[in-house]
């Protein structure tokens, strides 16, 4: 096949050219500005809705607040049942027999205080058992490294309830006291 035989066939299937009418060009002014304005309005709308919601909630809260003036907030009943009553704590200075043990303590530690009977001379009778005087006492203060007694004891300040402080003072007069970390 020659190229001449294909030409007439392709020309027949192509439509005849038609003219495009003459018109003035379109000029759009402020197209960018309209787009920016529309975007600004879309940002502003959620802000306005949020501000109106906040104002409505504030007004509703202020209207109901008149009933609660001068009253404490209600406490949940479940918390009141499970929480033990607060016990006032006092600071109790306690002389611990072993100063080296006291150096292991830091403020905030929890300790048990044990009273051991003072050793008696050979013919002095039977010995009593050691007993726990305070359980879970919080260490408030510890001595600085140079503050020890000539017999090797050291003074520790414990935060305990008043009855426990009285028991510690009594045990300190008749026994040697030791501590164990909880």
C-alpha positions in Angstrom: 0.0 0.0 0.0 1.1 3.4 -0.8 0.7 6.5 1.3 -1.3 8.1 -1.5 -4.1 5.6 -1.2 -4.4 6.3 2.6 -4.7 10.1 2.3 -8.2 10.4 0.7 -9.6 8.0 3.3 -8.4 10.0 6.4 -9.5 13.3 5.0 -13.1 12.1 4.7 -13.4 11.3 8.4 -12.1 14.6 9.7 -14.9 17.3 10.1 -14.6 20.6 8.3 -13.0 23.4 10.3 -15.4 25.8 11.9 -14.7 29.3 13.1 -14.5 30.5 16.6 -16.6 33.7 17.3 -14.8 36.8 18.4 -15.3 37.8 22.1 -13.7 40.2 24.5 -11.3 38.5 27.0 -12.6 37.9 30.5 -11.0 39.9 33.2 -11.5 38.7 36.8 -10.7 41.3 39.3 -9.8 40.5 43.0 -9.9 36.8 42.6 -7.1 36.3 45.1 -8.8 38.7 47.6 -12.1 36.8 47.4 -10.3 33.6 48.1 -8.5 35.1 51.1 -11.7 36.6 52.4 -13.5 33.2 52.2 -10.7 31.5 54.0 -10.7 34.1 56.7 -14.5 33.6 57.2 -14.0 29.9 57.6 -11.4 30.4 60.3 -13.6 33.0 62.0 -16.7 30.8 62.1 -15.3 28.1 64.5 -13.9 30.8 66.7 -17.3 32.5 67.0 -19.0 29.2 67.8 -16.4 28.4 70.4 -16.8 31.8 72.0 -20.6 31.6 72.1 -20.4 28.1 73.7 -18.0 29.3 76.4 -20.3 32.3 77.1 -23.3 30.1 77.4 -21.5 27.7 79.7 -20.3 30.5 81.9 -23.8 32.0 82.1 -25.2 28.6 83.1 -22.5 28.1 85.7 -23.0 31.5 87.2 -26.8 31.0 87.4 -26.4 27.8 89.4 -23.5 29.2 91.5 -25.9 31.3 93.7 -27.2 28.1 95.3 -23.7 27.0 96.4 -22.3 30.3 97.8 -20.7 29.6 101.2 -21.0 25.8 101.0 -18.0 23.5 100.7 -18.0 21.2 97.7 -19.7 17.9 98.3 -17.4 14.9 99.0 -18.1 11.5 97.5 -19.5 9.1 100.1 -17.2 6.3 99.0 -14.1 8.4 99.9 -15.4 9.2 103.3 -16.0 5.6 104.2 -12.5 4.3 103.2 -10.4 7.2 104.5 -9.4 6.9 108.1 -9.8 10.1 110.2 -6.7 12.3 110.2 -4.6 11.9 113.4 -2.5 14.9 114.4 1.2 14.1 114.4 3.8 15.4 116.8 7.6 15.5 116.6 9.2 13.0 119.0 12.9 13.1 119.6 14.2 9.5 120.1 17.7 8.4 121.2 18.7 5.4 119.2 21.4 3.3 120.8 23.4 2.6 117.6 24.6 5.8 115.8 25.8 3.9 112.8 22.2 2.7 112.1 20.9 6.2 112.3 23.4 7.3 109.6 21.5 5.0 107.2 18.3 7.0 107.7 17.0 9.9 105.6 14.1 12.3 106.3 10.9 10.8 104.9 11.9 7.1 105.7 9.5 4.9 107.5 10.9 3.0 110.5 9.8 0.7 113.3 11.1 1.5 116.7 12.0 -1.5 118.9 12.7 -1.3 122.6 15.2 -3.8 123.9 15.6 -4.2 127.7 18.9 -2.8 129.2 21.3 -5.7 130.0 21.4 -6.3 133.8 24.4 -7.5 135.9 24.9 -11.3 136.1 22.8 -11.9 139.2 20.0 -9.4 138.3 17.2 -11.8 137.3 15.5 -12.8 134.1 15.5 -10.8 130.8 12.4 -9.4 129.2 11.5 -9.7 125.5 12.1 -6.9 122.9 8.9 -5.1 121.8 7.8 -2.8 119.0 7.0 0.6 120.4 6.2 2.4 117.1 5.4 1.0 113.7 5.7 2.9 110.5 6.9 6.1 112.1 8.1 8.8 109.6 11.7 10.2 110.1 11.5 14.0 110.2 15.1 14.8 111.0 18.4 13.0 111.4 21.6 14.2 113.1 24.5 15.5 111.1 27.5 13.2 110.9 29.4 14.7 113.9 26.4 14.7 116.3 26.8 11.5 118.4 26.8 10.8 122.1 29.8 9.5 123.9 28.1 6.1 124.4 27.5 5.8 120.7 23.8 6.9 120.5 22.2 9.4 118.1 19.1 11.5 118.3 16.4 11.1 115.6 13.2 13.1 115.3 10.1 11.0 114.3 6.6 12.2 113.3 4.1 10.1 115.2 0.7 10.4 116.9 0.7 11.8 120.4 0.0 8.4 122.2 2.9 6.8 120.3 5.2 9.7 121.3 4.4 9.1 124.9 5.1 5.4 124.6 8.5 6.2 122.9 9.4 8.6 125.7 8.6 6.0 128.3 10.5 3.2 126.5 13.5 5.5 126.0 13.8 5.8 129.8 13.9 2.1 130.6 15.2 0.4 127.4 17.6 0.8 124.6 15.9 1.8 121.3 16.7 0.5 117.8 15.1 1.1 114.4 14.4 -1.0 111.4 13.5 0.4 108.0 10.1 -0.5 106.7 
